[in-house]
Amino acid sequence: MAAIIFDKVSVDIPIFDAGSRSLKNNVLAAATGGQIRPREGGGKVSVRAIDELSLELRHGARLGLVGHNGAGKSTIMRVMAGIYEPTGGTVRVEGDVAAMFDIGFGMDPEATGWENIILRGMLIGYTRPEIEARSEEIGLATGLGEFLNMPLRTYSSGMATRLAFAVSTSIKPDILLIDEGIGAGDAAFLEQAKQRLESFIGDAGLLVMASHSNDLLRQWCTTGLWMEHGRLRHLGPIEETLEAYGRST
Ligand SMILES: Nc1ncnc2c1ncn2[C@@H]1O[C@H](COP(=O)(O)OP(=O)(O)OP(=O)(O)O)[C@@H](O)[C@H]1O
């Protein structure tokens, strides 16, 4: 059964080459970004991308993350995906995770679409015979047709996303993380992919989506989490959260 439990999770990202001039008050007063903090000695600073976030998501949850640029949405998903270790607090993730970001990860620009299906499939846990047996069905789901015989470098970012999406959704993970900031055209793509995503999410699935599109969040999410400067500002039904966030902007 899918679950994600954050207990006072913090993520500090050290910035080794930032001078103390980054610490001007107007930076701290800005709406965007995490909290910039001085670190011990040498004028070094770190960014607190997430600040003591506690959260409990169980199977069936469909969480939408909202907030200004740099509020911490992508960082939350990176922690959920196991890409970032929290620097404070604890995280528990139960279930297989498919992350729809870092889209180029595990793909070779010189290899064809078909070859990249195999590469990415093996990266997310298929054995070679398993992914080979499913590659035809996955290729069909991409809608890329003849382009599957062309090298990946000839694809637009939306086309590469289709490929990655088709491979990721073929594994039926328990937890799906979607960062809509992955490139232009994703909203249109997600609309087309709606049916596949709907069956993919299913009853037992858990979805976390970050987006600047209220329509997309309303369509897919039931709960909303508004982040501001790395802190939880509001957690509630999606409509309520979007309203609260909208009033503040
Ligand atoms: N690799 C990194 N190095 C330095 N700082 C980082 C790094 N990744 C994130 N940050 C900082 O962490 C904070 C949170 O960033 P994050 O990407 O989580 O925001 P976001 O809410 O996803 O923003 P957006 O809506 O613009 O995608 C920001 O202040 C950002 O500058």
PDBQT file of the ligand as one rigid body, heavy atoms in Angstrom, charges set to zero:
ROOT
HETATM    1  N1  LIG A 301      20.692  22.391  -6.968  1.00  0.00    +0.000 N 
HETATM    2  C1  LIG A 301      20.405  23.497  -6.274  1.00  0.00    +0.000 A 
HETATM    3  N2  LIG A 301      21.389  24.348  -5.891  1.00  0.00    +0.000 NA
HETATM    4  C2  LIG A 301      21.096  25.459  -5.192  1.00  0.00    +0.000 A 
HETATM    5  N3  LIG A 301      19.868  25.820  -4.808  1.00  0.00    +0.000 NA
HETATM    6  C3  LIG A 301      18.857  25.019  -5.180  1.00  0.00    +0.000 A 
HETATM    7  C4  LIG A 301      19.060  23.819  -5.929  1.00  0.00    +0.000 A 
HETATM    8  N4  LIG A 301      17.856  23.236  -6.125  1.00  0.00    +0.000 NA
HETATM    9  C5  LIG A 301      16.946  24.042  -5.537  1.00  0.00    +0.000 A 
HETATM   10  N5  LIG A 301      17.547  25.097  -4.954  1.00  0.00    +0.000 N 
HETATM   11  C6  LIG A 301      16.892  26.182  -4.199  1.00  0.00    +0.000 C 
HETATM   12  O1  LIG A 301      15.893  25.602  -3.389  1.00  0.00    +0.000 OA
HETATM   13  C7  LIG A 301      14.739  26.442  -3.355  1.00  0.00    +0.000 C 
HETATM   14  C8  LIG A 301      13.534  25.598  -3.755  1.00  0.00    +0.000 C 
HETATM   15  O2  LIG A 301      13.642  25.244  -5.153  1.00  0.00    +0.000 OA
HETATM   16  P1  LIG A 301      12.591  24.300  -5.891  1.00  0.00    +0.000 P 
HETATM   17  O3  LIG A 301      13.188  23.944  -7.203  1.00  0.00    +0.000 OA
HETATM   18  O4  LIG A 301      12.184  23.208  -4.975  1.00  0.00    +0.000 OA
HETATM   19  O5  LIG A 301      11.363  25.304  -6.114  1.00  0.00    +0.000 OA
HETATM   20  P2  LIG A 301      10.003  25.111  -6.923  1.00  0.00    +0.000 P 
HETATM   21  O6  LIG A 301       8.903  25.466  -5.970  1.00  0.00    +0.000 OA
HETATM   22  O7  LIG A 301       9.955  23.789  -7.563  1.00  0.00    +0.000 OA
HETATM   23  O8  LIG A 301      10.122  26.268  -8.034  1.00  0.00    +0.000 OA
HETATM   24  P3  LIG A 301       9.547  26.375  -9.557  1.00  0.00    +0.000 P 
HETATM   25  O9  LIG A 301       8.072  26.642  -9.442  1.00  0.00    +0.000 OA
HETATM   26  O10 LIG A 301      10.292  27.569 -10.066  1.00  0.00    +0.000 OA
HETATM   27  O11 LIG A 301       9.893  25.109 -10.269  1.00  0.00    +0.000 OA
HETATM   28  C9  LIG A 301      15.025  27.637  -4.273  1.00  0.00    +0.000 C 
HETATM   29  O12 LIG A 301      15.378  28.741  -3.464  1.00  0.00    +0.000 OA
HETATM   30  C10 LIG A 301      16.199  27.178  -5.110  1.00  0.00    +0.000 C 
HETATM   31  O13 LIG A 301      17.038  28.279  -5.400  1.00  0.00    +0.000 OA
ENDROOT
TORSDOF 0
